[in-house]
Amino acid sequence: EAGVAQSPRYKIIEKRQSVAFWCNPISGHATLYWYQQILGQGPKLLIQFQNNGVVDDSQLPKDRFSAERLKGVDSTLKIQPAKLEDSAVYLCASTPVGHNEQFFGPGTRLTVL
Amino acid sequence: GESVGLHLPTLSVQEGDNSIINCAYSNSASDYFIWYKQESGKGPQFIIDIRSNMDKRQGQRVTVLLNKTVKHLSLQIAATQPGDSAVYFCAEEENQGGKLIFGQGTELSVKP
């Protein structure tokens, strides 16, 4: 079974630029999560989708971050404009309905200069 | 702040020894706990989980212990191998909605 796919794996941008990350969850997984993992810390949930609906976006900085999952499969996370403190690994995870185990992708490492 | 934390940021063990990684959580209502392993450059990988109606669960070479009285979780790795070197995170599920709260992590280093 293919795992969670993310791209790009690495991205370097200047502050105030925009960036977008893409996630393709495991086939059939209805729930999709985006996490931010700052170096030396555990992942922090940004947003949770159930199919194409948002379940929890309470920790998403909505003034600059946005995410969508229009068809309930792939998802994109965007940052506009980026700040230095956005430098982190952005992890996508998915899980099938009725299960708790979250399967994580390899992440996108973002560096904001 | 974080509701889940780890006691030690680093742990170094000899190959073949047993490892014990500890975790403290603050939400007594948490019902579900997971241990993840994260190798450099990779996403977290599920190791083992436990529900609050259990105090012990065993997997292959790993055991998770849950002490709800003192809100403490531990991961025991038997016969630690170099491939076990990674950062280990405990996480608790908030409000049974799937949202995981992760601790800071413990870096396990296995010396050959």
Chai-1 contact restraints between the chains, C-beta under 6 A:
chainA,res_idxA,chainB,res_idxB,connection_type,confidence,min_distance_angstrom,max_distance_angstrom,comment,restraint_id
A,Q41,B,Q104,contact,1.0,0.0,6.0,A-B,restraint_1
A,G42,B,F89,contact,1.0,0.0,6.0,A-B,restraint_2
A,G42,B,F102,contact,1.0,0.0,6.0,A-B,restraint_3
A,G42,B,G103,contact,1.0,0.0,6.0,A-B,restraint_4
A,G42,B,Q104,contact,1.0,0.0,6.0,A-B,restraint_5
A,G42,B,G105,contact,1.0,0.0,6.0,A-B,restraint_6
A,P43,B,F102,contact,1.0,0.0,6.0,A-B,restraint_7
A,L45,B,K99,contact,1.0,0.0,6.0,A-B,restraint_8
A,D56,B,K99,contact,1.0,0.0,6.0,A-B,restraint_9
A,L91,B,G43,contact,1.0,0.0,6.0,A-B,restraint_10
A,N100,B,Y32,contact,1.0,0.0,6.0,A-B,restraint_11
A,E101,B,F46,contact,1.0,0.0,6.0,A-B,restraint_12
A,F104,B,G43,contact,1.0,0.0,6.0,A-B,restraint_13
A,F104,B,P44,contact,1.0,0.0,6.0,A-B,restraint_14
A,G105,B,G43,contact,1.0,0.0,6.0,A-B,restraint_15
A,P106,B,K42,contact,1.0,0.0,6.0,A-B,restraint_16
A,P106,B,G43,contact,1.0,0.0,6.0,A-B,restraint_17
A,G107,B,G43,contact,1.0,0.0,6.0,A-B,restraint_18
